[in-house]
Amino acid sequence: MKKLDEWFEKTSDGLLKDQMEYAIYIGIKVEWIKNLDEIYNYRSDSGQPLSRVKWSSEAKDGISELLNGNH
């Protein structure tokens, strides 16, 4: 992991987290997200970081799916 982190630092000034264009797409049930309205209303031009998901109790035993297959 250290070598990977060093490579990211050299090639792109570190990991580009909290940026929607680099998101990994994961399929889940919408009722598992407590703050869904906050996430839907996010604006990428706001300068604010992406909202973190707040999970409902229904998500406890749920299974998600990785959708885009590139990661």
VENZI-V783980 format. One record per pair of residues at least 6 apart in sequence whose ideal C-beta (glycine too) atoms are under 8 Angstrom apart, sorted by the first residue. I is the first residue (numbers start at 1). GAP is how many residues later the second one is. Records with the same first field share a line. If there is no record, write none. Layout:
I = GAP  GAP
//
This chain:
5 = 10
8 = 6  7
16 = 6
18 = 31  32
19 = 31
20 = 22  24  30
23 = 27
24 = 42  44  47
25 = 41  42  43
26 = 38  39  40  41
27 = 37  38  39  40
28 = 31  34  36  37
29 = 29  30  33
30 = 6
31 = 25  27
32 = 23  24  26  27  30
33 = 6  20  21  22  23  26
34 = 20  21  22
35 = 16  18  19
38 = 13
39 = 12  14
42 = 6  8  9
//
